[in-house]
């Protein structure tokens, strides 16, 4: 799948997947979910800020380049959002290849980057995106616009993941992993959307802690 993506991803320009969307999910739990997102994101930022500072220094010691990188992702209803992450790859990792789907034992990832990805520490700066309202703590992971376009053409209904806010962690990540193909991701994400509730989110939070501790699904 990686080779297929590498060959095709740079040729995609038209974002017509947005035209397939009708309206965002309507659910009485969503206002409560938003309240919990803001409260817990602020609480997580207290220890999270210290971890971010520590790994910023470790990144500087290991490789040259900026500690953070910003990237366009697709948010709710196809809205373009900017996502900030701690850099886990070498600075020029995609200078020649362009956007390529990350894979297990990816040579572009630094040693510090491997640890950050396994523990999800590289995702911590996205807590600000949750506070801003671009993301949620739990939801389908946001993809790049070109990947979203390609997957919506290849997998029927893939764009329906966009009727809710994207999340830091999601049902697909704790029940499959980051290397799942788009079809499996869609099945898991649609299951989450159908069963969205406080109980479902709480189960995913606990499952995410297990993933962080064991490294399951990391890449």
Secondary structure, DSSP 8 states (H G I E B T S, - for coil): -HHHHHHHGGG----GGGGG-------TTHHHHHHHHHHHHHHHHHHHHHHHHHHHHHHHHHSSS-SEEEEEEE-GGG-EEEEEEE--B-TTTTTTT-S----TT-TTB-HHHHHHHHHTGGGGGGHHHHHHTSEEEES-----HHHHHHHHHHSTTGGGGGGS-EEEE-HHHHTT-TT--HHHHHHHHHHHHHT-SHHHHHHHHHHHHHHHHH-TT--
